[in-house]
Amino acid sequence: MNDKTLAATATADEKPLKSYRVKLYIWNIHELFVDAPSEEDAEAQARRTLDVYGPEAFAWHSSGDEGFLVEERE
């Protein structure tokens, strides 16, 4: 069914239907404990670990969501 069909089938008191994209933003935090001389070195080591072993090398820490974002399709 296309937009023209939807608009043509709406009655006088109904608003025509529109198409919307709805996104749910979900986040996850994973952690990895490393021994390093500085924060920069710790981050570099974590990045190398991610590059070599992927996110499976990190332990899940927590997760949540930021809610929904609704955008009208053009």
Rosetta silent file (secondary structure, phi, psi, omega in degrees, C-alpha in Angstrom):
SEQUENCE: MNDKTLAATATADEKPLKSYRVKLYIWNIHELFVDAPSEEDAEAQARRTLDVYGPEAFAWHSSGDEGFLVEERE
SCORE:     score description
SCORE:     0.000 S_00000001
   1 L     0.000  131.117 -179.543    0.000    0.000    0.000 S_00000001
   2 L  -100.388  176.387 -177.263    1.496    3.381   -0.919 S_00000001
   3 H   -60.793  -37.157 -179.390    0.992    6.857    0.600 S_00000001
   4 H   -65.992  -38.512  178.252   -1.652    7.808   -1.974 S_00000001
   5 H   -65.894  -42.373  179.192   -3.709    4.729   -1.142 S_00000001
   6 H   -62.207  -45.724 -179.623   -3.504    5.501    2.591 S_00000001
   7 H   -64.777  -37.183 -177.785   -4.608    9.104    2.083 S_00000001
   8 H   -70.713  -26.657 -176.987   -7.448    8.060   -0.218 S_00000001
   9 H   -90.584   -8.439  179.928   -8.836    5.561    2.318 S_00000001
  10 L   -72.509  139.924  177.743   -8.896    8.002    5.295 S_00000001
  11 L   -81.145  174.693 -175.854  -12.348    9.245    6.293 S_00000001
  12 L   -60.807  -36.023 -177.793  -13.152   12.937    6.776 S_00000001
  13 L   -87.872  -10.307 -179.224  -12.494   12.840   10.574 S_00000001
  14 L   -94.556  144.216  172.719   -9.295   10.764   10.350 S_00000001
  15 L   -81.957  144.177  176.695   -5.884   12.150    9.649 S_00000001
  16 L   -65.520  148.314  179.725   -4.028   10.392    6.839 S_00000001
  17 L   -74.837  145.064  175.081   -1.319    8.030    8.001 S_00000001
  18 L  -120.157  161.087  178.955    2.308    9.051    7.687 S_00000001
  19 L   -99.350  131.293 -179.370    5.398    6.897    7.746 S_00000001
  20 E  -125.719  145.863  170.115    7.821    7.346   10.646 S_00000001
  21 E  -100.142  125.992  179.698   11.228    5.907   11.459 S_00000001
  22 E  -117.600  121.769 -179.288   11.497    5.124   15.168 S_00000001
  23 E  -110.657  136.862  172.367   14.939    4.414   16.604 S_00000001
  24 E  -107.341  119.786  179.719   15.622    2.951   20.034 S_00000001
  25 E   -91.610  115.561  179.910   19.030    3.911   21.331 S_00000001
  26 E  -119.351  137.817  178.780   20.488    1.140   23.477 S_00000001
  27 E  -124.649  151.410  175.373   23.936    1.217   24.997 S_00000001
  28 E  -130.565  142.877  175.607   26.170   -1.427   26.542 S_00000001
  29 E  -116.239  126.685  176.019   29.273   -0.934   28.610 S_00000001
  30 E  -117.442  150.819 -178.009   31.992   -3.576   28.551 S_00000001
  31 E  -132.515  156.904  178.823   35.145   -3.469   30.651 S_00000001
  32 L  -143.666  131.464  177.253   38.625   -4.884   30.595 S_00000001
  33 L   -95.440  126.444  179.453   41.190   -4.653   33.402 S_00000001
  34 L  -131.603  152.760  173.358   44.749   -3.947   32.228 S_00000001
  35 L  -101.949  121.916 -176.883   48.018   -3.130   33.969 S_00000001
  36 L  -153.031  156.484 -178.767   49.658   -0.079   32.409 S_00000001
  37 L   -75.204  -16.216 -178.176   51.845    2.875   33.457 S_00000001
  38 L  -153.434  166.768  176.313   49.281    5.521   32.363 S_00000001
  39 H   -61.429  -40.006 -179.886   45.677    6.029   31.237 S_00000001
  40 H   -62.994  -42.307  178.837   46.877    6.514   27.656 S_00000001
  41 H   -67.809  -37.093  177.951   48.792    3.235   27.743 S_00000001
  42 H   -63.837  -43.046  178.430   45.795    1.448   29.279 S_00000001
  43 H   -65.567  -41.856  179.065   43.528    2.738   26.518 S_00000001
  44 H   -61.546  -40.539  178.847   46.048    1.771   23.832 S_00000001
  45 H   -66.133  -41.462  178.311   46.284   -1.734   25.287 S_00000001
  46 H   -64.172  -39.980  177.956   42.478   -2.034   25.396 S_00000001
  47 H   -63.371  -42.122  177.686   42.242   -0.874   21.761 S_00000001
  48 H   -63.352  -41.157  178.085   44.816   -3.469   20.682 S_00000001
  49 H   -61.354  -43.878  177.980   42.906   -6.142   22.585 S_00000001
  50 H   -61.751  -43.967 -179.871   39.683   -5.096   20.851 S_00000001
  51 H   -61.896  -40.117 -175.600   41.399   -5.144   17.446 S_00000001
  52 H   -82.576  -45.513 -171.193   42.849   -8.611   17.989 S_00000001
  53 H  -108.898  -10.563 -179.162   40.139  -10.409   19.989 S_00000001
  54 L    79.175 -178.885 -176.092   37.004   -8.339   19.404 S_00000001
  55 H   -66.756  -15.534  179.056   34.451   -7.271   21.997 S_00000001
  56 H   -64.391  -19.157  178.785   34.281  -10.820   23.389 S_00000001
  57 H   -74.317  -14.380 -178.783   37.544  -10.072   25.247 S_00000001
  58 L   -99.716  147.041  177.546   35.684   -7.522   27.375 S_00000001
  59 E   -88.512  141.941  176.654   33.334   -8.359   30.243 S_00000001
  60 E   -67.480  136.984 -178.664   29.802   -6.942   30.197 S_00000001
  61 E  -112.615  -53.579  178.039   29.424   -4.217   32.819 S_00000001
  62 E  -165.830  170.404  178.394   25.998   -2.627   32.354 S_00000001
  63 E  -152.757  169.176  178.803   23.482   -1.506   29.768 S_00000001
  64 E  -174.573 -167.524  176.923   20.507    0.765   29.350 S_00000001
  65 E  -140.743  155.063  179.938   18.633    2.840   26.847 S_00000001
  66 E  -102.114    5.161  178.444   18.355    6.488   25.969 S_00000001
  67 E    97.384 -163.715 -175.306   14.772    6.218   24.762 S_00000001
  68 E  -106.995  150.428  171.259   13.191    6.630   21.367 S_00000001
  69 E  -124.405  124.437 -178.347   13.813    9.059   18.525 S_00000001
  70 E  -113.551  127.791  178.616   10.943    9.529   16.072 S_00000001
  71 E  -129.677  134.338  176.071   11.518   11.094   12.658 S_00000001
  72 E   -73.539  134.718  177.763    8.981   11.572    9.899 S_00000001
  73 L   -75.821  142.200  178.518   10.078    9.896    6.677 S_00000001
  74 L  -101.275    0.000    0.000   10.438   12.143    3.685 S_00000001
